[in-house]
């Protein structure tokens, strides 16, 4: 008995499976809206690292700040952000990334509002540290969420590229926006301008960003957090405070050595 020939117009070989079929994953509905929410928040977090730069002279004139204290308006944000970043990522893995993302954005938004209403320079500096702490909770949670929302490799690559590009754009636009605000508005608006954007992210995240956490629910490494957080913080502080110091400056070398020592103990 001979095999029947293939039907005209059809292929004798089965069609190649699509990337979705081959991966066995079902794409999450609304995933691109989730990316927009997460990328928008990241844009604001990066923007805030540069948006205050042009406004510094206006803040200095209003509060009669010396240069050393003025620098902490910029450095405080970077120090808290960099120093708490790994701890923020661990908390997101343990307690839920969307939860940490929303908590971080909420802290960041509240600190931005208070900084804009500040009645003295100490309030601004304290709120810049608090903004950095909020950013350290939100940023790693957002990145981890994207890798789990986009289960198809091709889409994940595209999403991460989009997220990274928007992040870089935030740093560039920050300085331009700061100049525009200080030219036509009060310096206070460099802090107020981020509040509506973060509130939008907070409103949309519960609907479009799914909750996720590490599969094994690892215990929080308290000792590791105690060691690595001050290690990163000390290294960031040393580099931010370097200024015109030579790399052979004894205090700078001591700070970097202390940070390296804590990292060795952590490992």
Order of alpha helices (4+ residues) and beta strands (2+ residues): alpha-alpha-alpha-alpha-alpha-alpha-alpha-alpha-alpha-alpha
